[in-house]
Amino acid sequence: MTDSPWKRIRLWLEHSAERAANVASAKVWLLAAAVGVLTSYGVLAFTVGIETLTHFAYGEGTTRLAQGARGLSPWRCFMVPVIGGVIVGFLLWLVQKLKIFPDIRCQGVAEVIEARASPPGHLSLAGGIANTIATGTALGFGASAGREGPLVLMGGAISTFLSEQFNLSGKDARTLLGCSAAAAVAAAFNAPIAGVLFALEVVLSNYALSVFGPVTLASVVSVLIARSHLGDLHRFIIPDYGSAGAYDIPLGAALGIICGLVAWTFLQSAAKGRRIARDLISKFRVPEPLLPVIAGLGMGCFAIVLPEVLGVGYEATMEAINGNYSLSLLLVLLVAKMVATILCLSCRFGTGVFSGGVYLGAITGAAFGAVLGLVAPDAVTSPTFYAMIGMGAVSGAIIGAPISTTLIVFELTGDYGMTAALMIAVGIATAIAQVFFGSSWFHYQLNVRGYDLSDGPQGVILQTIRVRDVMRAMPADAAPLEEGANRLYAMQTLGEALAVMTDLGADGMPVVASRDDPKIVGTLTQIRALTTYNKALVDSHIELHR
């Protein structure tokens, strides 16, 4: 006897409901919209705060910062960044004393990626607010850094707070983290498509359908709110540069090589700058809160002689795009902006590298175009064309996100005429930076903290799950372990524990709290460790493909 049509319809609806739940629950979609709203207003508040501080300090907003600085006395130009460094140093010291931050540093995209990769992946709301205030203060007083880092961190803190309040699973919490990153980038750059791809490509490394929908919703909601307050304006107004010709493709490839070398120089120098800053602390006993003051002193000197490197640098970027700088000035600005940005990043005077990458790329592209103009003035496209290509190539190579960076350039400029040349240049520049430096800036920051995400999900699992998370706990009155006995430590990673047990040929081992505390807190067997690893690997595979 065959089933009735109504029964088949009912079964179909039940199966559809199950599939819909697997794609994303209604709760996640609603929270994605809420994250879009909250993050967008956070971006607006951050933007208004920076504009207010910049106008107060320099007499002009961020788009005319250099002009404002040139109208001030040299003494005031010098003192403004120094005062900003003192304030930021005090704020970072205060939040560490209050145990809001584990150490004295501004936080950004790397912390959000770490929260996605490592359980429990917590970003505190208080930390997000404190970081936003500190980085906003730095940018308002002229720090050479970017906006995307603190904004993505702020959105991540909001999403983590909502995930905890609504008891979301680890998978849904990670989805909401991606929603916050997309919303932050979309509202900050008026770039909803690029916001989605930034979240998927950089933060989540996940393009599953169950993630794509909520992330897209958050990005769209965020940009609609931003546009309702700020208007649908492109960050840069692009002058007419004529039509791109066939020769612009190989020239774009050549520019990609140059941009890759510029990005590699920046990455290598920034890594060296961080090591120097650590040496100042460890070897020369420089108090950490003084590092932003050191950066402020350096930026004060720049403010007197070359104010174009102050702040995010939109004014100088626009001037380079319009072809208003000479070749000699472009080369000076390229070096000066790189030094200023590395100084600020190394000394905790702000965070965020995307805006600096856009600046360096525009300057590099404009210089490339200027040289071509000298060699063959009638045969090449305007320097504007190459400045836009450079924007995407350098910034994409620095942050390791060629897809989203390409789209951000399109949405920042509203110009799609250089599509082929831009994609080739971004691809070449990113490849060069990866080959010579080994990773993007964000992944380098994580590598320094002991996370290597290049091994894929299996490597992340082995690095982020700790022995304390999987061991079988022992009673509180357990006896201490005898001296010399083999042991595991609670804070060791799952990968380290498996390696130790394999080397010793042990089926299981006792776990102690730390090297200084021999008290047994649990036991871990190879079977239990491997079962945990296999389950996490299967869950990761399902999350990435459903």
Summary of the structure (lengths in Angstrom):
residues: 546
radius of gyration: 25.4
end to end distance: 35.7
largest distance: 93.5
contacts: 2077
relative contact order: 0.11
helix: 72%
strand: 4%
